[in-house]
Amino acid sequence: MAKKLSMSFATSLGGKTSLTLDEPIDGLTETAVRGVMETIISSNVFDSSKGDLTEVKAAKVVTTMTETLI
């Protein structure tokens, strides 16, 4: 099974954008992820066509299972 951490942010132009990281560590907490997301916002290190990242909207760990048939 593959895991991804998906972090969603509101932007200054009224949009929403996401950052996704492959294979996050086990045991992530809301506090830890929120802290990282707030650091990303305050550092303003990512460019988005939807504007600057301004607010934490959501974060989730997505687990997928692939079954190869052929």
C-alpha positions in Angstrom: 0.0 0.0 0.0 1.2 3.5 -0.8 0.7 6.5 1.4 0.6 10.2 0.6 0.2 13.3 2.8 -2.1 15.8 1.1 -2.1 19.3 2.5 -4.6 21.9 1.3 -4.2 25.6 1.6 -6.4 28.7 0.9 -4.8 31.3 -1.4 -4.7 35.0 -1.5 -6.8 35.1 -4.8 -9.6 33.1 -3.2 -8.6 29.7 -4.5 -7.3 26.5 -3.0 -4.1 24.6 -3.7 -2.6 21.4 -2.4 0.9 20.0 -1.7 1.4 16.2 -1.7 4.2 14.3 -0.1 4.9 10.6 -0.8 5.4 8.1 2.0 4.9 10.3 5.1 6.1 8.9 8.4 3.7 6.9 10.6 2.2 8.6 13.6 1.7 12.1 12.2 -0.4 14.3 14.5 -2.6 17.3 13.7 -0.3 19.5 15.8 2.8 18.5 13.8 1.2 18.8 10.4 -0.4 22.1 11.2 2.9 23.5 12.4 4.6 22.5 9.2 1.8 24.0 7.1 1.9 27.2 9.0 5.7 27.4 8.5 5.1 26.8 4.8 2.7 29.7 4.7 4.8 32.1 6.7 7.9 31.3 4.7 6.1 31.9 1.4 8.4 29.5 -0.4 5.9 28.1 -2.9 4.6 29.9 -6.0 1.0 29.3 -7.0 -1.0 30.6 -9.9 -3.8 31.0 -7.4 -1.8 33.4 -5.2 0.1 33.2 -2.0 -0.8 30.5 0.5 -2.7 32.2 3.3 -4.5 29.6 5.4 -4.5 26.0 6.4 -7.6 24.3 5.0 -7.1 20.5 5.5 -4.6 17.7 5.7 -5.1 14.0 5.2 -3.1 10.8 4.8 -4.3 8.9 1.8 -3.6 5.2 1.5 -4.0 3.4 -1.8 -3.7 -0.2 -2.7 -2.9 -1.3 -6.2 -3.8 -4.7 -7.5 -2.1 -5.6 -10.8 -4.2 -7.8 -13.0 -1.9 -8.4 -16.0 
